[in-house]
Amino acid sequence: MKLISRTNQTRHKIPYFLLVALVFSYILYLENTWSTPDEDKLNEEINAILQKYKPKETRVGISIFSISKNKSLYKSNSNESFVVASNMKLFTTATALVYLGADFEYKTGILYSGSISSDGKLKGDIIIRGSGDPNISGRFFEGEITAVPAYWADAIKKQGIKVVMGDVIADDSIFDREFVHGNWPKDQLSEWYCAPVSGLSFNDNCIDILVRPNEKPDGLASIQIEPKTSYVEIINKCKTTTLKSKHFYSFHRKPFTNQIQITGFLWSKAEPQKEWITIHNPPLYTATVFKEILERKNVHIMGEARVINESDLNAEHKLHKLAVTTSSLIQAINVTNKCSQGFYAEQILKTIGATVKKEGTFSGGLEVIKDFISKLGIPEEQYQLDDGSGLSKDNKLTPEMIIRLLRHMYMHKDAGIFLKSLPISGTDGTLEKRLKTEPYKSRIRAKTGYVRGASTLSGYVKTLNEEIIAFAILVNEIKGSTWQAKRLQDAICRFLVTCN
């Protein structure tokens, strides 16, 4: 079974940006016809934008570079370190493309030990061997969350297995079991953007919870979870209220457990509300859901769902293949950058470490990114890396570093894939609602970033004169809302589009 997204089916079409890259060496021989304002005027214009829109008491770093002219256009604090938030994903996904290659595939195997008797009894275990694949969810199956494990279960039934005498074992050994990074916000670990990382993952390592108001005032809200599983315990203390002013509810998962408490009030006229809450111990979650699906398909499991242990890994018994599901790195990169999906970024990070360094760890992946950065000519003392998604505030990069990366990836053989993964202004991803009027719509491809106190935007602009410009705009030390920082970023992008 191959997990294929509709967007992935068009990967071999060459986008406009890649065509520009392919002819760039030829263009250098032509007379320069681009009409970017002279450097003094451009500096004057951007300084005026900063004067008008820079949020008070913030620190801003900017670097702007014309790829078409191979020339720096503007710099301000460009060699200072900034918290980059999700702009870190640019480095993670670029490193994956460079070191793993665009043809890299995740492969999840369904195996069994022992033997199958003529009456359908498996005298052994079922093993799910993970590869770090982040794509095992309903994202590529029209929202059908259990499509992949249901396929696994059908493969088992086709072998004539009716009873499994042993266990359903989750083999997550490709990664370590540091599920949660130590520098992620401790008070937000229930939130989907803090999803744990694992060598075997399912549904973004979240449980989907649908909350509906009760027909009776003061009645408990109706709760529905997906997938249907006993893995989580829901404690519902959320009441229905007729007062819209009281509408506020929250979720909290008790640390290191799967006990989720819902408290607060849900307005009686509110539409159904869907939330995504993280789970603890992803491989056990995957094995549990799979075991439950098997049992619903009338495959009886005598043992338990569990995670692999040392004795399993050291056992010398032969394993037999039942099924393999695959998905592409390109799919994972698209979700990472378009949707700013931190879980995907961290899965990719550990995949890089496992594949290149044989260390499926945060540090193993970061070592490869550092190697890539060194090849861009950037010394290690100029930056600090901590995770793959940018959720940790200990990721600190300079605007100049980001420009180096953007320039390199624009000329890389997989530039089209990288560029296609970035949100497009006014069109999709995290830029869908920004810069959506003409002539700015679709002329900016850039990665957004946000953590408390920081807002970032870095990527490419195609000007009205078809010039390609790389930019990085990093805003730190924000007090309160980020709307003013975004207004500044958008104003600079609008200027760049029209700077002919």
Secondary structure by P-SEA (a helix, b strand, c coil): cccccccccccccccaaaaaaaaaaaaaacccccccccaaaaaaaaaaaaaccccccbbbbbbbbccccccccccccccccccccccaaaaaaaaaaacccccbbbbbbbbccccccccccccbbbbbcccccccccccccccccaaaaaaaaaaaaaaccccccccccccccccccccccccccccccccccccccccccccccbbbbbbbbbcccccccbbbbccccccccccccbbbbcccccccccccccccccbbbbbbbbbccccbbbbbbbbccaaaaaaaaaaaaaaaacccccbbbbccccccccccbbbbbcbbbbbbaaaaaaaacccccaaaaaaaaaaaaaaccccccaaaaaaaaaaaaaaaccccccccccccccccccccccaaaaaaaaaaaaaccaaaaaaaaccccccccccccccccccccccbbbbbbbcccccbbbbbbbcccbbbbbbbbbbccccccaaaaaaaaaaaaaaaaacc
